Amino acid sequence: ILDRLKPEVIVSKGKLVLRSYAPDGVEVVKAALKQAVDSGAEVKYFGGGAYAISCTAGNYKEAEAALSKASEKAISYIQSKHGTGEFSEAEA
């Protein structure tokens, strides 16, 4: 019976908005998103500079921590390159 039971997987989601008006702004945004992906997040494009970001983990606390860490890395990177970034959690 234990072979048929699957461990519960928690997915935490949010919305990440990144903007850069630098001449190489596309490369800056790509690098910021790579920071988030390297932290274990999955990123999808919404449109207009908005991205869906999600993390999976075994429990809610770990998923939220991973999501927060990934979004903070992306935002801090883009702010260091004189861009703007904001993160908001998805409503359940």
N, C-alpha and C positions, 0 to 999 in steps of 0.2 A: 504494500500500500504506500509506503514512503517513497517508492520509486516514481509513483504517479503524481505526487504532490510537488508543485513548483513553488520555489520561494517567491514571496511577494516582492514586486518591483515598484518602487515609487518614482514617479516622474514629476519633477518640479519645472515649471515653465515661467517665462517672463518675456518682456519686450525690451529690446535694446535699441536706442536711437543714437546713431553716430553721425557727426558732421565735421567736415574739414574743408576750409576754403583755401587751403594751400595749393600752389601750382601742381604739386604731386599728391593731391588729396585722395585720389583713388587708391594709390599705393599705401597711404597712411591708414585708410580705413581697412584695407585688406590685411595689413600687418596687425592692426588692433583686433580684427576678427580671428586671426591666426593665434593671437595670445589667448583668446577665449577657448578656441578649439584645443589648443595644447594643454589647457587646464582641465579638459575632460568634458567640455560642453558640446552640444550639437547646435549648429547655427543654420537657420533658414532665412531667406530674404522675403520680406513682406512687400517692400516697395517704398520709394521716397526716403531712403536712408534708415528705414526701420527693419529690424531683424528679430525673428523669434529665436529665443535661446532656451535650451532645455538641458537638464541633467537627470540622470537616473542613478538610483542608489537603493540599498536594502531597506532604509527607513527614511522617514520624513526629514529628520534632523540632518542627516548626511547629505541628502539631496539639496536641501536649502543651503547648506554650507558650501557645497560644490558650485551651486548656481551663483551664490553671492561672490565667491572667489573668482569665478570666471568673468563675471560682469565687471567686477572691480579692476581686474587686470586689463580688460579692454578699455575701460573708461580712463584709467590712469595713463595708459599708453597714448591714447589719442589726445588727452589733455597735455601730455608732455610735448606733443607735436603741434600745440596751439589749436586744437580742435575742440569740439564739445561732444559730450556724451551723457545720456541719462538712461536709467534703468527703472522699469516698473514691473512688479510681479503680476502675473495673469490671475484674474479672478477665477475662483473655482466654480 
